Amino acid sequence: MSVGIYAVKPAFQRLLQPVARRLAAGGVGADALTWAGLAFSSVAGAGFWLGRDGAVWLLAVPSAALLRTAANALDGLVAVQAGSSHPRGEVFNEVSDRVGDTVIFLPVMAVAGVPDLLVAASLSCALITSFLGNAAKAAGGSRIYAGVMGKPDRMFVLGLGALVAFVADDHAAVIEWSLWVVLVGSLATFLVRVRLVRKTLP
C-alpha cells in the first residue's frame, strides 16, 4: 500500500482531470507535459543556485516543485485521455524524472555550509530508490510506489525547506535538514521496496 504523498495521488489526479481533458482537447501532448515537468525542475534548481545566499530566488523552488509534480501527474492523464500512451513515452517520462531530480539537487551544492557529500548521498539514494521501483516492473511485477519518500514527497520536502530557509536566520541549516529528511526517507523507502520485491517477485 502506498504511503506518503502517493497515498493521495488518486485524489490529486481527480482534481487534475478537468485540466487534463482541456489539454487533451487542445492538442497538448503528454510528451510536452513531460518536457514542462523537466523545465519546472530546472527552475527549481535555478532557485537553489541563485538563492544560495538566502536570496529571494529561493521562493521559486516551492512553486516550481509543485508545478513539476502537477506536470508529472498530467502527462499520464493526458496520455490516457488522448489514447496516446506508448512505450517510448514511458521511457522518456522515467528518464526525464531522473534528470529532473538531478538538476534540482546538484545546485544545492552551491549553498555554503551544506555538505556536498550530503547532497550527493540524498540524490543517489533518491535515484536508486526510484530505479528499484522501475526495476520491479521490468522484472515482470508492478511499478512500486510504496514508501514515505517518493518523488512528490521529495518535492514537498525541498519546496518547504526552501520556503523556510528564505525566512530563517540560517538558511543553510534549514536546507541541510531538508536533505537529511530526504536521505533518511529515501533509505526507509528503499527498504520498504526491497521487502515488496522479495514478497511479490519469484
C-alpha positions in Angstrom: 0.0 0.0 0.0 1.3 3.4 -0.9 2.1 5.9 1.8 3.4 9.4 1.8 2.0 11.9 -0.8 1.5 9.0 -3.2 -1.4 7.9 -0.9 -3.4 11.0 -2.0 -2.4 10.6 -5.7 -5.9 9.4 -6.7 -7.5 12.5 -5.2 -4.8 14.7 -6.8 -5.5 13.0 -10.2 -9.2 13.6 -9.8 -8.5 17.2 -9.1 -6.5 17.5 -12.3 -8.8 15.5 -14.5 -10.7 18.6 -15.9 -7.3 20.2 -16.7 -6.2 17.0 -18.4 -9.4 16.9 -20.5 -8.9 20.5 -21.7 -5.2 19.9 -22.5 -6.0 16.7 -24.5 -8.9 18.5 -26.3 -6.5 21.4 -27.1 -4.0 19.0 -28.7 -1.4 19.3 -25.9 0.6 16.0 -25.9 1.8 14.0 -23.0 5.4 14.4 -24.1 5.0 18.2 -24.0 3.9 18.0 -20.4 6.9 15.8 -19.6 9.1 18.5 -21.1 7.3 21.0 -18.9 8.0 19.0 -15.8 11.7 19.0 -16.7 11.5 22.8 -17.3 10.0 23.3 -13.8 12.7 21.1 -12.3 15.3 23.4 -13.9 13.6 26.4 -12.5 13.7 24.8 -9.0 17.4 24.0 -9.5 18.0 27.6 -10.6 16.2 28.8 -7.5 18.6 26.9 -5.3 21.6 28.2 -7.3 20.5 31.8 -7.4 19.2 31.7 -3.8 22.3 30.1 -2.4 22.9 33.1 -0.2 19.4 33.1 1.1 18.1 35.4 -1.6 14.5 35.8 -2.7 15.2 33.3 -5.5 14.6 30.5 -3.0 10.9 31.3 -3.3 11.0 29.9 -6.9 11.7 26.5 -5.5 8.3 25.7 -3.8 6.2 26.8 -6.8 8.4 25.1 -9.3 8.4 21.9 -7.3 4.6 21.9 -7.1 4.3 22.6 -10.8 6.7 19.8 -11.6 4.6 17.4 -9.6 1.4 18.6 -11.4 3.1 18.3 -14.8 4.3 14.8 -14.0 0.8 13.8 -13.0 -0.8 15.4 -16.0 1.4 13.8 -18.6 0.0 10.4 -17.8 -3.6 11.6 -17.5 -3.4 13.4 -20.9 -1.9 10.3 -22.5 -4.9 8.3 -21.3 -7.4 10.9 -22.3 -5.9 11.2 -25.8 -5.2 7.5 -26.2 -1.6 8.3 -27.0 0.2 6.1 -24.4 3.2 4.4 -25.9 6.3 2.7 -24.6 8.7 5.4 -25.8 6.7 7.9 -23.9 7.0 5.9 -20.7 10.8 5.6 -21.2 11.0 9.4 -21.8 8.9 10.1 -18.7 11.1 7.9 -16.5 14.4 9.3 -17.8 13.2 12.9 -17.5 12.2 12.2 -13.9 15.7 11.2 -13.1 17.2 14.1 -14.9 14.7 16.4 -13.2 15.8 15.2 -9.7 19.4 15.7 -10.7 19.0 19.3 -11.9 17.2 20.1 -8.7 19.6 18.5 -6.2 23.0 19.4 -7.7 22.7 23.2 -7.5 22.2 22.8 -3.7 26.0 22.1 -3.6 26.4 25.9 -4.2 24.8 26.7 -0.8 27.7 27.4 1.5 27.6 25.3 4.7 25.7 22.4 3.1 28.0 19.4 2.8 28.5 18.3 -0.8 28.5 14.7 0.4 25.1 15.1 1.9 23.7 16.4 -1.4 25.3 13.6 -3.3 24.0 11.0 -0.8 20.5 12.4 -0.9 20.4 12.4 -4.7 22.0 9.0 -5.0 19.5 7.4 -2.6 16.6 9.0 -4.3 17.7 7.8 -7.7 18.5 4.3 -6.6 15.1 4.0 -4.8 13.3 5.2 -7.9 15.3 2.8 -10.0 14.2 -0.1 -7.8 10.6 0.8 -8.3 11.1 0.7 -12.0 13.2 -2.4 -11.9 10.4 -4.4 -10.3 8.2 -3.6 -13.2 10.9 -4.5 -15.7 11.3 -7.9 -13.9 7.6 -8.7 -14.5 6.0 -7.1 -11.5 4.2 -3.9 -10.9 5.8 -0.4 -10.6 6.4 0.1 -6.9 5.5 3.5 -5.4 5.4 2.5 -1.8 7.4 4.3 0.9 7.5 7.6 2.6 9.8 9.4 0.2 8.6 9.1 -3.4 9.1 11.9 -6.0 6.2 14.1 -4.8 7.4 13.7 -1.2 10.9 14.9 -2.2 9.4 17.9 -4.0 7.4 18.7 -0.9 10.3 18.5 1.4 12.7 20.5 -0.7 10.0 23.1 -1.5 9.1 23.5 2.1 12.8 23.6 3.0 13.5 26.4 0.6 10.5 28.4 1.8 11.5 28.1 5.5 15.2 28.7 4.5 14.2 32.1 3.0 12.8 33.4 6.3 15.3 31.6 8.6 18.4 33.1 10.2 20.5 30.2 9.0 19.2 29.2 5.6 21.9 26.6 5.0 21.0 24.8 8.2 17.4 24.5 7.1 18.3 23.2 3.6 20.7 20.8 5.2 17.9 19.4 7.5 15.7 19.1 4.4 18.3 16.9 2.7 18.6 14.8 5.8 14.9 14.2 5.7 15.1 13.2 2.0 18.1 10.9 2.7 16.6 9.1 5.7 13.2 8.9 4.0 14.8 7.5 0.8 16.7 4.9 2.7 13.4 3.8 4.5 11.6 3.8 1.2 14.3 1.6 -0.3 14.0 -0.9 2.4 10.2 -1.0 2.0 10.5 -1.6 -1.7 13.1 -4.3 -1.3 10.7 -6.1 1.0 7.9 -5.8 -1.6 10.2 -7.1 -4.3 11.0 -10.1 -2.2 7.4 -10.6 -1.5 5.9 -10.2 -4.9 8.6 -11.5 -7.3 9.7 -15.1 -7.6 
